[in-house]
Each structure stands twice: as structure tokens, then as C-alpha cells.
Amino acid sequence: MLRLSPGRGKRSSLQSPEPERRGVIRGLSLTGFHDLAYVDWGPVNAAIPVICVHGLSRQGRDFDYLAASLAASGRRVVCPDLVGRGRSGRLRNPNEYALPQYCADTNALIAHLGAERVDWVGTSLGGLIGIVMAGLPDTPIRRMVINDIGPYLPWSGLARIGSYVSSAPGDFASLEEAESYLRDVLAPFGDLLDEHWAHLTCHSVSWHEDRQRFVMLCDREIVRAFRNPWHYSLDLWKYWTAIKLPMLVIRGAESDLLPSDLARTMERRSVFAKIHEIEGCGHAPPLMSAEQIKVVADFLSAKMPG
């Protein structure tokens, strides 16, 4: 895999983990079919897979460190690239980059796995998808980790993310240039190892032979979602209050998308939700450090109530 030269921050001699399997299924939108790529970790015959879904402009390889740790404990972990990101296809109509499409695609993935029940880990947009799916009747989700997002999205945080997605450079001359950009726009992730920044970078870009540049693995048209009522002034409280399963809500202490008052309201309005705050992070804790991974792993391995 691609490696970057040492940058700022702490050093680590650990090697980035690699998944055991990769796959692609066919998703369907109103305007045609598209590929949905995913990576697959751990024993195929594990009873209840863990589905990990990334944030707005990210991709499934963000979860490699968490997935490798969970797989080592015997869990199967499947991490898709949402349509428009990573190795997945792009939508013909950018207005379809919205929650109904993402829910349909991830449901198709669960069906492809043959799983009747799954555990869910969703960061930002991945958490919103989880809230909708868990709040619907007969949900396949058994328990859920929601990473730094809630049923209502403050406009200030949305505007920040929308701004950096819409103004993102189309390409980079080098991996070092790409890493510098990601260190800047993803600074709310907190104090990551150089290894982690290198990992995020090499899975965020791909070499383009014709342009002789590294290009971002993200359709810039996903920003159309911010003109869609599913995102602008989004209100998912009806789904939130309908959820009847254990939930761990992780909050970055400095988050602008899950402020402390919203997190407290989420806890008040659901007896199933517990809040865990992570210091030194904004939006969103990247779940790459041993300490953050342990929070998720402990919740997922805890005995189910009843």
C-alpha cells in the first residue's frame, strides 16, 4: 500500500491493517444501477456482523483499525463505501445523494450478507443512516453506536462541512500535498498518529494516469445534499424516539455537529441511549486510537439486556 513520509505529530511503528476480503454489490437508484464497494473483516460465519458506515465525504477504510480489532475478537465487520465515495460508483442524478438512497443501499448490503441481525457503527452521516434504519419497524439493527451526530443538525456545523466539500481541490501533485490538506480539514479528528494520517490519505485519493495527479475518491456533487430537505434543517426526532434498542452515542467534546445540549436532549428522549464524551476531539472522533476503539468494543461485546 502507499506510505507517506513522516509528518507532524506522534510516531508509531505499527503497520496499517488490511481487510481479509473485498466485495462489490449492485445498488439501484431512480436513475439506474451503481456499484457499492465494501471491505470485509473477520470470520464469515460470525452470527451477527458489525456494519460500519462512514461520514459525508469519507470512505469505509476509515474504520480499518476498529475493524481489525473487532475481527481479532471474533466479529465479522463489513465497511461499505457509500455511493459517490471511495471505490463505489457515482449517481447519475446528484440530487439522489440523500438518506433514502443510502438506507436502500446499506439494506441491500445486509441482505447480501444473509444477516438477519447486525450491529451498527455509524460516524456522522453513517449515524444518521443508522438512526433512520433503527427507527423503522422490523429493523435488522440489534444495537448501535452513533458517532458524533444527532437527530437534528446545527447549521453551523453543516455549513463548515459543506464548505470544505464544495471547495475541496480536485487533485494533488503528491501524497504529501494531499495529506497536508486532510490534516487541515480533518483537524477536528484530534491528535492522530502520523501513521493514521498516512492511512486516511492513501485511502482518500487515487492516482489518475491521464492527469498524472492524485484525485480525491469522492464525488464533489454530494454537496447537492445540502440543498435537499433530508439534510438542510434535518429533523429525525420521530425516528430517534421510535428506536428501541441499546445505543451508545459518542460525542467529541468540541463537536459543532453534536453540541452538549443536543446530546443531553437525546439522552432525555431515549432511555436506550447513553452518551460517552471524548476529550480532544471535535467532529468526529476517528475511532482509530486504542482508547476510542475500546469504548466501541466494550459496548458491542456487553451482554444484551433481557
C-alpha positions as CSV (number, residue, x, y, z in Angstrom):
1,M,0.0,0.0,0.0
2,L,1.0,3.6,-0.3
3,R,3.0,5.1,2.5
4,L,3.8,8.7,3.3
5,S,6.9,10.2,4.7
6,P,6.9,11.2,8.4
7,G,4.8,14.3,9.1
8,R,3.9,16.2,12.2
9,G,2.7,14.6,15.4
10,K,3.4,11.4,17.3
11,R,5.3,8.4,15.7
12,S,4.3,4.8,15.6
13,S,6.0,1.7,14.1
14,L,2.6,-0.2,13.7
15,Q,1.6,-1.2,10.2
16,S,-1.8,-0.3,8.8
17,P,-4.2,-3.2,8.8
18,E,-5.6,-4.8,5.7
19,P,-9.0,-6.5,5.3
20,E,-9.3,-10.2,4.6
21,R,-11.9,-9.7,1.8
22,R,-13.3,-7.1,-0.6
23,G,-16.6,-7.1,-2.4
24,V,-19.0,-5.2,-4.6
25,I,-22.8,-5.4,-4.8
26,R,-25.2,-3.6,-7.2
27,G,-27.3,-0.8,-5.8
28,L,-30.3,0.7,-7.5
29,S,-31.4,4.4,-7.6
30,L,-34.2,6.0,-9.5
31,T,-31.8,6.7,-12.4
32,G,-30.0,3.3,-12.7
33,F,-27.7,0.8,-11.1
34,H,-24.4,1.5,-9.4
35,D,-21.6,-0.3,-7.6
36,L,-21.4,-0.4,-3.8
37,A,-17.9,-1.5,-2.7
38,Y,-17.1,-2.8,0.7
39,V,-14.3,-4.4,2.7
40,D,-15.0,-7.4,4.9
41,W,-13.1,-8.5,8.1
42,G,-13.2,-11.5,10.4
43,P,-14.9,-14.8,10.3
44,V,-17.6,-15.1,7.5
45,N,-19.7,-17.4,9.7
46,A,-19.9,-15.0,12.6
47,A,-23.5,-14.8,13.8
48,I,-24.1,-11.0,13.9
49,P,-21.9,-8.8,11.6
50,V,-20.9,-5.3,12.5
51,I,-21.7,-2.8,9.8
52,C,-19.5,0.4,9.9
53,V,-20.7,3.4,7.9
54,H,-18.6,6.5,7.4
55,G,-19.2,10.2,7.3
56,L,-20.2,12.5,4.4
57,S,-17.0,12.8,2.4
58,R,-15.1,9.8,3.8
59,Q,-15.0,6.1,2.9
60,G,-15.1,2.7,4.6
61,R,-11.3,2.3,5.1
62,D,-11.5,4.9,7.8
63,F,-12.7,2.0,10.1
64,D,-9.7,-0.3,9.4
65,Y,-8.2,0.0,12.9
66,L,-11.5,-0.5,14.6
67,A,-12.5,-3.4,12.2
68,A,-9.1,-5.2,12.7
69,S,-9.5,-5.0,16.4
70,L,-13.1,-6.3,16.4
71,A,-12.2,-9.0,13.9
72,A,-9.4,-10.2,16.2
73,S,-12.1,-10.8,18.9
74,G,-14.2,-12.9,16.5
75,R,-16.6,-10.4,15.0
76,R,-17.3,-10.1,11.3
77,V,-17.0,-6.4,10.3
78,V,-18.2,-5.0,6.9
79,C,-17.4,-1.4,5.9
80,P,-19.0,-0.1,2.7
81,D,-18.1,2.9,0.7
82,L,-21.3,4.9,0.3
83,V,-22.2,5.6,-3.3
84,G,-20.2,8.5,-4.5
85,R,-17.3,7.8,-2.3
86,G,-14.2,5.5,-2.3
87,R,-14.4,2.6,-4.7
88,S,-18.1,2.7,-5.1
89,G,-19.9,4.1,-8.2
90,R,-21.4,7.5,-8.7
91,L,-25.0,8.5,-9.1
92,R,-26.3,9.9,-12.4
93,N,-28.5,12.4,-10.6
94,P,-26.6,14.1,-7.7
95,N,-29.9,15.0,-6.1
96,E,-30.2,11.4,-5.1
97,Y,-27.3,11.7,-2.7
98,A,-29.6,11.6,0.3
99,L,-30.7,9.4,3.2
100,P,-33.3,7.3,1.3
101,Q,-30.7,6.1,-1.2
102,Y,-28.1,5.4,1.5
103,C,-30.6,3.4,3.5
104,A,-31.6,1.4,0.5
105,D,-28.0,0.6,-0.4
106,T,-27.0,-0.5,3.1
107,N,-30.1,-2.6,3.4
108,A,-29.2,-4.3,0.1
109,L,-25.7,-5.0,1.6
110,I,-27.2,-6.5,4.8
111,A,-29.4,-8.7,2.6
112,H,-26.4,-9.7,0.5
113,L,-24.6,-10.8,3.7
114,G,-27.5,-13.0,4.6
115,A,-27.7,-11.4,8.0
116,E,-31.0,-11.3,9.9
117,R,-29.5,-9.0,12.6
118,V,-26.5,-6.6,12.6
119,D,-24.8,-4.3,15.0
120,W,-24.2,-0.8,13.6
121,V,-21.4,1.7,14.0
122,G,-22.1,5.0,12.2
123,T,-19.9,8.1,12.1
124,S,-21.7,11.4,11.2
125,L,-23.7,10.6,8.1
126,G,-23.4,6.9,8.9
127,G,-25.0,7.6,12.2
128,L,-27.9,9.4,10.5
129,I,-28.5,6.4,8.3
130,G,-28.4,4.2,11.4
131,I,-31.0,6.4,13.2
132,V,-33.4,6.2,10.3
133,M,-33.0,2.4,9.8
134,A,-33.2,1.7,13.6
135,G,-36.3,3.8,13.9
136,L,-38.2,1.9,11.2
137,P,-40.4,-1.2,12.0
138,D,-38.7,-4.6,11.9
139,T,-35.2,-3.1,11.8
140,P,-32.3,-5.5,11.4
141,I,-30.2,-3.4,13.7
142,R,-29.7,-5.0,17.2
143,R,-27.6,-2.3,18.8
144,M,-26.0,0.8,17.6
145,V,-23.0,3.2,18.0
146,I,-23.7,6.7,16.8
147,N,-20.5,8.7,16.4
148,D,-20.9,12.4,16.9
149,I,-24.3,13.1,15.2
150,G,-27.9,13.5,16.4
151,P,-31.5,13.7,15.1
152,Y,-31.1,17.4,14.5
153,L,-28.1,19.1,12.6
154,P,-26.9,22.5,13.7
155,W,-26.5,24.7,10.6
156,S,-23.1,26.0,11.7
157,G,-21.5,22.5,11.6
158,L,-23.3,21.6,8.3
159,A,-22.0,24.9,6.7
160,R,-18.4,24.1,7.7
161,I,-18.5,20.6,6.2
162,G,-20.4,21.7,3.1
163,S,-17.9,24.5,2.6
164,Y,-14.9,22.2,2.7
165,V,-16.5,19.6,0.4
166,S,-17.6,22.1,-2.2
167,S,-14.2,23.9,-2.2
168,A,-12.0,20.8,-2.0
169,P,-9.2,20.6,-4.5
170,G,-9.9,18.3,-7.4
171,D,-6.4,16.8,-7.3
172,F,-3.0,16.9,-5.8
173,A,0.5,16.7,-7.1
174,S,1.7,14.4,-4.4
175,L,0.5,12.3,-1.4
176,E,2.3,14.8,0.9
177,E,0.2,17.6,-0.6
178,A,-3.0,15.5,-0.1
179,E,-2.0,14.7,3.5
180,S,-1.4,18.4,4.3
181,Y,-4.9,19.2,3.0
182,L,-6.6,16.4,5.0
183,R,-4.7,17.4,8.2
184,D,-6.2,20.8,7.8
185,V,-9.8,20.0,7.0
186,L,-10.0,17.0,9.3
187,A,-8.2,18.7,12.2
188,P,-11.3,18.2,14.4
189,F,-10.4,14.5,14.4
190,G,-7.9,15.4,17.1
191,D,-4.2,14.4,17.7
192,L,-3.7,11.4,15.4
193,L,-0.5,9.4,14.8
194,D,1.4,10.1,11.6
195,E,0.5,6.5,10.7
196,H,-3.2,7.4,11.0
197,W,-2.9,10.5,8.8
198,A,-1.0,8.4,6.2
199,H,-3.7,5.8,6.3
200,L,-6.5,8.3,5.9
201,T,-4.7,9.9,3.0
202,C,-3.8,6.9,0.9
203,H,-7.4,5.7,1.0
204,S,-8.8,9.1,0.2
205,V,-7.0,9.5,-3.1
206,S,-6.1,7.5,-6.2
207,W,-3.5,8.0,-8.9
208,H,-5.1,9.2,-12.2
209,E,-2.9,8.1,-15.1
210,D,-4.3,10.6,-17.6
211,R,-4.0,13.6,-15.3
212,Q,-0.8,12.4,-13.7
213,R,-2.2,13.6,-10.3
214,F,-3.8,12.1,-7.2
215,V,-7.5,12.6,-7.3
216,M,-10.0,12.6,-4.4
217,L,-12.2,9.4,-4.2
218,C,-15.3,11.5,-3.6
219,D,-17.9,12.9,-6.0
220,R,-18.0,16.6,-5.3
221,E,-21.6,16.6,-6.3
222,I,-22.5,15.0,-2.9
223,V,-22.7,18.6,-1.7
224,R,-26.1,18.8,-3.5
225,A,-27.5,17.1,-0.4
226,F,-27.2,20.4,1.4
227,R,-30.0,21.7,-0.8
228,N,-32.1,18.7,0.0
229,P,-34.6,18.8,2.9
230,W,-33.3,15.4,4.1
231,H,-30.1,17.3,5.2
232,Y,-30.9,21.0,5.5
233,S,-32.7,21.6,8.8
234,L,-32.8,17.9,9.2
235,D,-35.1,16.7,11.9
236,L,-35.1,12.9,12.7
237,W,-36.6,13.0,16.1
238,K,-39.5,10.8,15.0
239,Y,-37.0,8.1,14.2
240,W,-35.0,8.7,17.3
241,T,-37.9,8.3,19.7
242,A,-39.1,5.2,17.8
243,I,-35.7,3.4,18.4
244,K,-36.0,0.6,21.0
245,L,-32.5,-0.9,21.1
246,P,-29.3,-0.2,23.0
247,M,-27.4,2.9,21.7
248,L,-24.0,4.4,22.5
249,V,-23.7,8.0,21.4
250,I,-20.1,9.1,21.1
251,R,-19.5,12.8,21.3
252,G,-16.4,14.8,20.5
253,A,-16.0,17.3,23.4
254,E,-15.5,20.2,20.9
255,S,-18.1,19.0,18.3
256,D,-20.0,21.5,16.3
257,L,-22.5,18.9,15.0
258,L,-23.3,17.3,18.3
259,P,-23.3,20.1,20.9
260,S,-23.6,19.1,24.5
261,D,-27.2,20.4,24.9
262,L,-28.3,18.3,21.9
263,A,-26.6,15.2,23.4
264,R,-28.3,15.7,26.7
265,T,-31.7,16.1,24.9
266,M,-31.0,12.8,23.0
267,E,-30.4,11.1,26.3
268,R,-33.5,12.5,27.9
269,R,-35.7,11.5,25.0
270,S,-34.5,7.9,24.9
271,V,-34.0,5.5,27.8
272,F,-31.9,3.4,25.4
273,A,-29.2,6.0,24.7
274,K,-26.0,6.6,26.7
275,I,-23.6,9.4,26.0
276,H,-19.8,9.0,26.0
277,E,-17.7,12.1,25.5
278,I,-14.2,12.0,24.1
279,E,-11.8,14.9,25.0
280,G,-9.5,16.5,22.5
281,C,-11.9,15.9,19.5
282,G,-14.4,17.9,17.6
283,H,-16.4,16.3,14.8
284,A,-15.8,13.4,14.8
285,P,-13.7,11.1,16.9
286,P,-12.0,8.9,14.3
287,L,-12.1,5.6,16.3
288,M,-8.5,4.8,15.4
289,S,-6.8,5.0,18.8
290,A,-6.8,2.1,21.2
291,E,-8.7,4.1,23.8
292,Q,-11.5,5.0,21.3
293,I,-11.6,1.5,19.9
294,K,-12.1,0.1,23.4
295,V,-15.1,2.3,24.0
296,V,-16.8,0.8,20.9
297,A,-15.6,-2.8,21.5
298,D,-16.8,-2.8,25.1
299,F,-20.3,-1.6,24.1
300,L,-20.6,-4.2,21.3
301,S,-19.4,-7.0,23.5
302,A,-21.6,-6.2,26.5
303,K,-24.3,-8.6,27.4
304,M,-27.6,-7.6,25.8
305,P,-30.4,-6.6,28.3
306,G,-33.1,-9.1,29.0
